Amino acid sequence: MKVAKDLVAASATPIVLGILAEEESYGYAILKRINELSGGELDWTEGLLYPLLHRLERLGHVESSWRSATGERRRKYYRITDRGLAELAEQRRQWDTVVDALKEIWTGLGDRAALPVIPVEGHA
């Protein structure tokens, strides 16, 4: 299954802020965590993640610092700020509203949601 770009874009900020609320991290580890959390369904690229991290940093939601461990190359680590935690709480509130609405709709559809839509000849 491929997740639609619009859905990936809409969920990107709360996913990254949520990961950074767990612990500070660096780019590759964030990408790996997203892949793990989604069971491999979300396979983000660096081209999606790094512009998002830079935007979150400009907004004051994350801070970064360069670090190097013995025998490893330097990595830029990101950590969530208090402002980022507040944004994550707001994002969560909004997503809870969306998810609750979807659940209501899908529950009302019952088994009909799983049925394929078959076009009827003469109707678009």
DAUR-V136081 format. One line per field, one symbol per residue. ss: DSSP state (2 for helix, 1 for strand, 0 for the rest). phi: phi as a letter, one per 20 degrees, with the letter a starting at -180 (. if undefined). burial: 1 if it has 9 or more other C-alpha atoms within 8 Angstrom, else 0. A space follows every 50 residues. Layout:
# DAUR-V136081
ss: ???
phi: ???
burial: ???
This chain:
# DAUR-V136081
ss: 00002222222222222222220011222222222220000000022222 22222222000111111000000011111102222222222222222222 222222222222220000000000
phi: .dfggfffffefffffffffffafbcgfffgffffffemnfddfdffeff ffgffffffnecccbebcegmcffceedcfefffffffffffgffgffff ffffffffflfffeffedfegnce
burial: 00000001000111111111100111100110111000001101000011 01100110011111000000000001111110111011001100000000 000001000000000000000000
